[in-house]
Amino acid sequence: MDVLVFRALSLLGLAVLVALAARRVRLPYTVGLVLAGVALAVFRVDAGLVLTHDLIFDVVLPPLLFEAALNISWPDLRRDLVPVLSLATVGVLLCAAMVAAGLVWGLGWAPEPALAFGALIAATDPIAVIALLRENGVTGRLRLLIEAESLINDGAAAVLFTLVLAWAVHDPNAAGGAFGVVEALVEIAGGGVAVGLLVGLGAVLVAGTSEDHLVETAVTAVAAFGSFLVAERLGASGVLATVTAGVVMGNLGVLSPRAGLEPALTPHGRTFVIEFWEFAAFLANSLVFLLIGSALATIDFAREGYVALAVGVLLALVGRAVAVYPVCLAFSRTRWAIPYNEQHLLWWGGLRGALALALALALPPHIAQREDILIATFAVVAFSVIVQGLTAPFALKALGLAPSNNARS
């Protein structure tokens, strides 16, 4: 126990040093954490934790998803719900199909592993995306579009991955043709949203009976982790459950009064809850990106071949472009039109990270080309976090979307 506590404190201390150093040299915090994690592995420093699917799903994702969803205003989201849902659903399907087709025709992959990789790599990571936006002070509609799309995109990609995986391993329970697919979608996606609504509303009612800010905060913690765990136990989407619970809790319990509706939490409780979840997100962010960096240093990328990995990274970028530009084009003559410079940021800022790795690590041992999928996923995540993460601030300025120039904020 003493060793575990020491290692946890050491990782937190390292995260603090990285945060201070990153701010001093104007390096994105997430990139600094990944590089620090690589250094830990290179110098054979045992962090005491290993990046696993369970660690990401049970420990990291709930607080990060909940904290982001807690700050999304429903009236603002409702105004752009159509393009957000389109990007997060149709876009995911287009990206997965594009990547899978490229792997089959370009690298000779079998259809099953190609589709599995296409589905998991279609998930843009809200952890990295939200950190990027906050570090660069992006606000307004642009931030809402990117954050909300990334959050819902995660749930859609996870649902698609589950369906593809069931087909790839020839699960007889997944059979049933189109009706079976629709039924599975309703159970996984609809079940996740339903659990999130129930847990979120229940948490609002319970929190409203107390005037103690500590009790109110404890209720939000139960809602964040409880919604995720209950949904996963029922076979539904934990990601969608936590996002839904966060939006419900945020709009009915935390955010400023709207349309005469008084938040359920006390004023002190609302302030404390926001600050608590910001700190929780900082801890989760620090942990996951340090471990991503540490894991990257142990991957044998040469096994796959650097040309093949470059093709995988290129396909991920092309897939994201196919997910963004055609969908945005469909809204070009409507009130939901998205300017071209914002579309470019939606594309380049669609970082991949923890969720893609969690899904890859969840692949069963017997699935075809499992090692190929794992190595390719780590390669795309490394490129995404380091290259795209480093250049995204410059892209913001080049596209005229930096806060000082962003008239839409």
N, C-alpha and C positions, 0 to 999 in steps of 0.2 A: 504493500500500500504506500509506504514512504517513497519507494522508487517511482511509482506511478504519479504521485503528487509532484515529486521533483521534476519529472519529465514534462508534466503538464505545465508547470510554472516556467520551466525552461523554454518551452515552445511559445508561451505567452510573452515571455521576455524578449525572445527573438522577434516575434511579430511586432512588438512595440519598437524595437530598434530598426526593423525594416521600414515601419511606417514613418519614423523620423527621418531615416536616410532617404527614403523615396521622395518625401516632400522636399527635402533639401536639394536633391538633384533633379526634381520634377519628373520622376519616374512613376508610371502608374503603379499603385500599391500592389495590385494583383500580380503584375509582372515581377516586382521585387520579391514577393513571397515565393513565386515559382523558382526564381533564380536562387533564392536562399535555400529552398528545398533541394535543388540540384546540388548545391554546395555541401549540404549535410550528407547526401549520399556519396558524393565524390570523396569526401574526407572520412567516410565510414562512421559517421556519427549516428548512433541508434536513436531514432526519435521516439521509440517505444510504441508507435502506432503504425499500422499498415493500411493503405487505401483499399477498402473493400466496399462491395455493394451495400452491405448492412450498415456500415459506418456512414456512408453518404446518405442513404435513405432514412435511417432511424435517428441520426444525430445531426447531420448537416442541413439537409433540405428543409425540414419543418420550420426551424426558426428563420431561415433565409426567405422562404416563400411567404411565410406569415407576415414578416416584417415589411416586405415589399407590398403585399396585398393590403396591409393595414393602412397604407398611405394613399391608396387609390380611391379617388372620389367617384362614387357611382354616377352622379349626374354628368361628370366629365366623361366617364367611360361610356355611358349610355349614348352620348352624342356620336362617338366613334366606334360603337360596338360592331357595326356591320363590317367595316374594313379590318378591324382587329380580329374578329372571328374568321374572316376570309383568309387573312394572312396566316393565322394559326392553324387552320384546318386544310383548306385547299392548298395553301403554300407548303405545308408539311408533306402532303401527298405528292405534289409536283417535285419537291426536292428529293424525296425518297426514290421516286420513280427514275428521276434523272441520274442520280448517283448509282442506283442499281444497274440501270442500262449501261452506263459507262463502264462499270466494273465487269459486267458480262462480256461486252463487246471489245473493250479495250485491254483488259487484263485476263480474260478467260475464266473469271470466277463462275462458280455454279450459281444458279438463280437464288437458291435458298439463302446462303450466306450473304450474297450481294444485296438482297432485299432487307435482311436483318441489319446489315451495316447502314444501308440507306435510311432505314427508319430511325435508328439510334442517332445517326449523325445529323438528322433533320432537326434535332432539338437544339435550339439556341439556349445557352445557359443564362438564366436570369441573374445568377450570382455575379458572373463576370460583366454582363451587360449593365446591370444596375450600378455596380461599383464604378464602371467607366463613366456613366452619366453623372453620378454624384461627384466624382472627383473633378469633372470638368464643368460643373455648375449648370448643366442643361436642365431646363424646366419647360413648362407649358405643354402645348399639344404634342410636340415632338417627343418629349420624355414619356408622356402618357402612351403614345402609340408604341414606342419601343418597349417600355416596361410591360404593358398589358399584353402585347403580342408575345413577348418572350415568356411570360408566366403561363398563358393559355397554350402557347406552342409546346411547352414542356409536357403538359398533360396530354395533348393530342399526339405528340410523338411517342410518349410512353404507351398510350393505348394502341397505336399502330404497331409498335414494337411487340407488344404482347400478342396481338393477332398474328403478325408475321411469324413470330417464334413458334406459336402453336402449330401453324401450317408447316414451318420448316422442319420441325421434329416429328411431323406426321401424327399429331395428337388426335386420336379418333373422336375425342370429346369436342374438338374444334370443328368437326365436319358439320355439314348442314347447308352448304351453299350460301346463297345471298342472305337467306333468312337467318342462318346461324351467325353470319357476320353482323347483321343488324342487331340481333339479340345480344351478342357479345358487346357491341358498342354501347347499347343501352345499359347493360349491366355494369360495364367498367366506367364509362364516362358519366352516364346519368346517375349511377350509384354514387360516384365520387361527389358530384354536385349536390345530390340529395343529402349525403352524410354531412357535407360542409355546411349546408343550410341549417340542418337540424342542430348540429353542434354549435354553430355560430349564434343562432337565435337563442338556444339554451344558455350559452355563455353570457349573452347580453342580459337575459332575464335574471340570471344568478348575480351577475356583477351589479345590476341595478338595485339589489337589495342591501348592498353594503356601501358604507362611506369611508371605508379603510382602503387607502391606495395600494397597500400591500396585498390585500385580499383581491382587489380588482385585477392587479397584475398577475397574481397566481391563477385566476380564472382564465386570463388570456393564454397563459402557458399551457393549461390543461386543454384549451381549445385548439392551440397550434399542434401539439403533439397527439392529442386525443383524436382529432379528426383524421390525421394521417394514419395512425395505427388502426383505428376502427375500420376505415375504408379499405386498407390493405388486407386486414383480416377477413373482410367480407368479399374480397376479390374485386373490389372497385379501385378507382384511381386515387391513391393517397395524395398525389400532387394536386389534382383538381379539388379534392376535399379541403386541403389546407388553404389553397388560394381562395376558395369560396368562403370558408370560415373567416379568413382574414378580411375579405371585402365586407362581409356582413358585420363583423365586429368593429371594423374601422368606421363604417358609415353610420351605424346605429349606436356605437358606444364611445368612439374616440374623436372623430373629426368634428370640426366646428359646426354649430347648428345650421341646418339648411331647411328652408320652407317651414320654419316654425317648429321643427322637430328637435327636441332637446336630447343631446347625447346621454346615454345611460350612466356613464362614468362621471365621477366628480371632476371638477376642473383640475385639482391636484393629481387625481388619478390618471386623467388623460395625458398630462404632461409627463408623469412618471412612466406610464406605459410606453409612450413613444421613445423616451430615452432608454428604457430597459431593453426594448427590442433593437434599438440601434446598437447597443453594446453587445447583445446576443448575436446579432448579425456580424459584428466585427470579429467576435471570437470564432464563429463558424467559418467565416471567410478566411481568417488567418489559418485555421486548422486545415481546411480542404486544399488551399493553394500551396501551403508548405508540403503537404503530403503528395500533391500532384507533382510538384517539382522533384521530390525525393523518388517517386515512382518512375518519373521520366528518365532519371539517371541510370535506372536498372534495366531498361528495355533494350533489347538487342535489335536496333532498327536495321542493322546490316542484314539480318536474316531475311527480311522481306525484300530488300533491294531498294536503293534510294530512288531509282527511277520510278518504281512501282509506288513508293510512298508519295513522290511528287505528283504522280497521276491522281492518287487518292485525295491529296490536298486540293488539287485543281478541280477535281470533280465536286468536292464539298463546296468550293467557292461558286462554281457554275450552278450547282444545285440550289444554293441560296439565292443566286440571281434569278433563277427560274421561279423560285418561290415568291420573290418580291415584285419584280417588274411587270409580269403579266397580270398579277392580281391588282396592282396599283393602276395599271392601264384601264382595267374595267371600271374604275371609279373616277377616271380623269375628267369626265363631263358631269360629275355629280357634286353635291355639297360636301362629299367626303374626299374630294381630290387631294392627293398628297403631292407636294412640289417635288420636282426631280432631285433637287439637292438633298431633301429628306429621304427620298427613296435610296439614293446612293449610300446614305448613312445607315439606313435599315439593312442594306446589303453588307457593307463592310463591317458594321457594328454588330452583326449577327454572330457573336462569338460562341464557340463550343467549349464545354468545360465539364463540370462535375457530373451532370446528369448523363451525358454521353458515356463517360467512363463507368458510371454505376450500371448502366444498361449493358455495356460490353462485359463488365465483370460478372454480370448475372447470367451470362450465356452458359447453358449446360455443357459439361465436359465433352459430351459425345457429338455435339453439333459440328458439322463439316466446316473446316477452315476457321476454327475458333481462334487459334493463335494469330492467323492473318488478320482477323477482325480486330483483335485486341491491339496488335501493333499498329495497324492503320488508324485506329481510334486515337491512340496516344500521339501519333504523328500529327493528326489533324488538330487535336487539342493543343499540342505544343506550338504549332504554327499560329493557331487562333489566338491563344493567350499572349504569346510573346510578340509575334510580328504584327498581328492586327491590333493587339492591345497597345503596343508601343506607338503605332502609327495613327490610331484613331483620334488622338488629340489634334494631330496635324490635319487629319481629314476634316475635323470639325471646323478648323480655321479656314482651310482651303475651300470648303463648301459654304462658308459664310454662316455657319450655324453655332459658332462660339457665342457664349452668353452676351458679350458686348455687342455682337452683331445680330443676335437673334431677336428680331422684332416680334416674333410670334410668342415669345416666352411671357 
